């Protein structure tokens, strides 16, 4: 867009964002609504929840279009209607509306502290809060448990929304409906408790009764709503024992990404202990809410699951530019640039937009020039651009800025995620002899690679494609996930590459053995290789290496690259040091790190790719350039997740962030390096011709 087009589009966006919203009349409020016109006591058009359409009082108002007319019919047509009667009738209609219209309840009864003026004001939901409310209400109306994971920017008011929504349920809808609010530290817990108490004090009477909070059995952290018998427990993740309770119905985990993480106390343990007594069903809730705190932690892991719809939790994110307070008007005379106010027109401001700002405006239909003007001002006060993105993210990728010292740039990794998809089928390779028999029956080893064929596992395929992450992981373990089966029609040399990173250790938390298949077909045409299959499992490495050979055999006798550190190690507890000598007699297309010249000179052949102090930095540096240029097609999303948590340690080494794995990304880095740097470009095998001796040869 040129400047004139940008200005017109900006005007359209501003008009759309300033759409009238009135929680008192119900205009543009959440849920399906019907129109009610009242012409006397409170003359205006109302947009009431559809559930109220056939309420007796509403039917009278619809019939007469006035409060006085409705009251007159109640008391008799000849009765004299008083203001007191009309006020009482209208109050009862409003209190009935509280049941169905949270936004009306909020503006009518709830008081909060305004972020700009620091003065108490009625609670009118902002755009991000209305977006989250829509998701809550969808579940409530469907009779489902309300499950949401909210990723937020600063000062969006999601905590306030959750607290007030839970209070609405406890005051209006349920009795003995206990809630737990878990903050990340003591100060936050005190602020929540204070906000909750202050809002109750400011509430007007409902049904003629003042709402009050009392201490529960002399405890400091548990309050009781006397009218409904609902308990509110507020505590911290630092002391999870303070928030364990019985018969919980609603839980709010506030700033969950900042919960402590030790061997004895971590977010997963806190969540499990709190919700262990939680029942599900209508009007029950579990809300995880937080700003991001880097990648690889429990909150990030659960966000990815929710985003991929692998759990019942809804992933809710609102970009910073949804907030009305995050904008600075463009006067046409001044604008922000390099942290200072500059004189110039709106067109001058547009001319100074950098590529990031242009992308923000171009890709996000809610982002305005006024938002960008504010962002420039705010960025000038932040320690870094990455910190700005973390605190005020435009999408979830920006929110989860890498903590620690990440090896790879998050934007490079995330740009590759568009190609990730679920495999076509999951199953197992079978042959004349099982790999498990390689040790006990050495005379049958040749049969392991004879008649290799793929057998689909319908249950595992269904679990991977449709199941939740836990089921997927269990069913896919020790199975081959296939995106593209081997092409047996095209005769091409050096097409497939199979890389195997063996399992290290036997404990439950140890890295998996990973086998990855790369198809190099498109490199013949100047395009990129792509991942076509993946195996991961916790099978002993002397068995998995035969599985890797089977996979290589199935993929047209592919080059098999084995990460050899495990087998080269001086500390061996089995016979795996002999595995290459054994395997080479049965599968000959093995990767050797010994050069052809050295072999001709009589040097012994060393099989496998050895990852050491020299080669590891080499493959990492190479992979950085590959992902920057999107130099291969990744299908497995969890490989990219591992790339996000792959970091440089304080001692200069590299590896997975604590509590994470790097098996998939290591196999991938080795495979891509060999794919580009050590293998010839694939080529079609030319047709057979008769030799002068009468035999056939390939020329």
HELIX and SHEET records of a PDB file:
HELIX    1   1 UNK A    3  UNK A   17  1                                  15    
HELIX    2   2 UNK A   50  UNK A   52  5                                   3    
HELIX    3   3 UNK A   56  UNK A   64  1                                   9    
HELIX    4   4 UNK A   67  UNK A   75  1                                   9    
HELIX    5   5 UNK A   83  UNK A   98  1                                  16    
HELIX    6   6 UNK A  102  UNK A  109  1                                   8    
HELIX    7   7 UNK A  127  UNK A  141  1                                  15    
HELIX    8   8 UNK A  158  UNK A  168  1                                  11    
HELIX    9   9 UNK A  169  UNK A  173  3                                   5    
HELIX   10  10 UNK A  186  UNK A  201  1                                  16    
HELIX   11  11 UNK A  237  UNK A  242  5                                   6    
HELIX   12  12 UNK A  256  UNK A  258  5                                   3    
HELIX   13  13 UNK A  267  UNK A  275  1                                   9    
HELIX   14  14 UNK A  298  UNK A  307  1                                  10    
HELIX   15  15 UNK A  320  UNK A  322  5                                   3    
HELIX   16  16 UNK A  346  UNK A  351  1                                   6    
HELIX   17  17 UNK A  355  UNK A  363  1                                   9    
HELIX   18  18 UNK A  369  UNK A  379  1                                  11    
HELIX   19  19 UNK A  385  UNK A  391  1                                   7    
HELIX   20  20 UNK A  396  UNK A  399  1                                   4    
HELIX   21  21 UNK A  410  UNK A  416  1                                   7    
HELIX   22  22 UNK A  417  UNK A  419  5                                   3    
HELIX   23  23 UNK A  435  UNK A  437  5                                   3    
HELIX   24  24 UNK A  442  UNK A  444  5                                   3    
HELIX   25  25 UNK A  445  UNK A  448  1                                   4    
HELIX   26  26 UNK A  458  UNK A  466  1                                   9    
HELIX   27  27 UNK A  469  UNK A  476  1                                   8    
HELIX   28  28 UNK A  521  UNK A  525  5                                   5    
HELIX   29  29 UNK A  541  UNK A  554  1                                  14    
HELIX   30  30 UNK A  565  UNK A  568  1                                   4    
HELIX   31  31 UNK A  576  UNK A  578  5                                   3    
HELIX   32  32 UNK A  579  UNK A  583  1                                   5    
HELIX   33  33 UNK A  596  UNK A  600  1                                   5    
HELIX   34  34 UNK A  615  UNK A  628  1                                  14    
HELIX   35  35 UNK A  637  UNK A  644  1                                   8    
HELIX   36  36 UNK A  663  UNK A  677  1                                  15    
SHEET    1   A 2 UNK A  33  UNK A  38  0                                        
SHEET    2   A 2 UNK A  44  UNK A  49 -1                                        
SHEET    1   B 2 UNK A 111  UNK A 113  0                                        
SHEET    2   B 2 UNK A 120  UNK A 122 -1                                        
SHEET    1   C 8 UNK A 213  UNK A 215  0                                        
SHEET    2   C 8 UNK A 222  UNK A 225 -1                                        
SHEET    3   C 8 UNK A 230  UNK A 236 -1                                        
SHEET    4   C 8 UNK A 178  UNK A 183  1                                        
SHEET    5   C 8 UNK A 248  UNK A 254  1                                        
SHEET    6   C 8 UNK A 285  UNK A 290  1                                        
SHEET    7   C 8 UNK A 146  UNK A 151  1                                        
SHEET    8   C 8 UNK A 314  UNK A 317  1                                        
SHEET    1   D 2 UNK A 334  UNK A 337  0                                        
SHEET    2   D 2 UNK A 340  UNK A 343 -1                                        
SHEET    1   E 7 UNK A 453  UNK A 456  0                                        
SHEET    2   E 7 UNK A 425  UNK A 430 -1                                        
SHEET    3   E 7 UNK A 479  UNK A 482 -1                                        
SHEET    4   E 7 UNK A 529  UNK A 537 -1                                        
SHEET    5   E 7 UNK A 513  UNK A 519 -1                                        
SHEET    6   E 7 UNK A 496  UNK A 501 -1                                        
SHEET    7   E 7 UNK A 559  UNK A 563  1                                        
SHEET    1   F 5 UNK A 453  UNK A 456  0                                        
SHEET    2   F 5 UNK A 425  UNK A 430 -1                                        
SHEET    3   F 5 UNK A 479  UNK A 482 -1                                        
SHEET    4   F 5 UNK A 529  UNK A 537 -1                                        
SHEET    5   F 5 UNK A 632  UNK A 633  1                                        
SHEET    1   G 2 UNK A 492  UNK A 493  0                                        
SHEET    2   G 2 UNK A 683  UNK A 684 -1                                        
SHEET    1   H 2 UNK A 646  UNK A 648  0                                        
SHEET    2   H 2 UNK A 654  UNK A 656 -1                                        
SHEET    1   I 2 UNK A 688  UNK A 690  0                                        
SHEET    2   I 2 UNK A 696  UNK A 698 -1                                        
END                                                                             
